[in-house]
Amino acid sequence: MVTTKLSLADYLSLDDGSEGRCEFVDGDIIEMPPESPRNVLISMFLIQQFLSYLPFYRLRRADTEILVSGRLRIPDVMILGEELAVALEARGRSTITEEMPPPLLVVEVVSPGKINEDRDYRYKRSEYAVRGIPEYWIVDPDRAKVTVLTLVDGWYEPEELGPDGVLQSPQFPELSLSVAKVLSPRA
């Protein structure tokens, strides 16, 4: 059985009325399963923390696609710059395209499983670097760490923080978060 790959233009023109989360990778539509309750709490906690420093319209949580290296990804949390927030509001679809500025910060909360680890640690890391996203956090509850990646000369420089660490954002220096609290927001 031969399956036809979709072009990006074909994918973007689809409107099946579905509200399911999908990513578009190499011509295939990849349906994303619902997030775990723990991952939802972590991303909601981060949004709550960012609301202390930013207006709500510059924050996105698992609801906006970003085009990176010909793929559409849906990060768990994104912080938009003012110019990007305005450009996105003018579109009919919540999709950040290549001609738009990159987000200031992208956060991925790693779901259990080797495929998810590879996607967040390897593929998205290189895709987000090529897209020019200045800061990328990988929150990994199973490994009890947060990796802060800062873009320097086209490559990410990582800083790994364990549960005793304090997360300081290069993009938002006023923000200071306990890694333990990020990993277990109900604690």
Steps between C-alpha positions, in 0.01 A plus 500: 500500500643835394416805708526848359699752698341839550672823415516766768257714296256205484522450875448868574191505276336208682201582715336184619335669798708290737638655813754221551869586537709399202852572385601495135830316446653397167168499315314305767240618750604370842213495748621600844350314795357698790761625744546330834344682797851567637616662176187717488559617858864585423414703191212677680732581792753654260228708334391621843857602583548685170176692554678685782736650240316503169154583363286192433482555122872425468464152655396180324443153647474205260270691268725662239697331224845613395654422163858374548707329230189423293324344800221633715558453871275583794714596802361465851572866581613794287582858585446737210663834438268795442555499121422129475189531719364773269587303184334185636178685591470614136490140371198274468692203643716484811812406303837674520640494149857549375453865410398581859754566776581200721359470852729625777472176696366151436442241774448129443392273786631153416239227495605146598644280224807482277324656201403806705850534644657487154250752369558754781874450561620445143263598222331803651831622639651524151176626341458778756865603463466526121181705551700744717304457824727667758406277793364144529420318824464125525313411818547131571301382804614135468869598508430772760677775305449809291737578215524866405635539147623842392565572132859614437631533144230267363550222759340439836721509808338284770479550874357201687331565831399236753229525767722717723562748219352839433379570149611844374387599153749688283203659316318593821766562769241611757354147496641261760337160552580205719555199273340277767185716486495489116530121505233459771275808491250357752767435763 
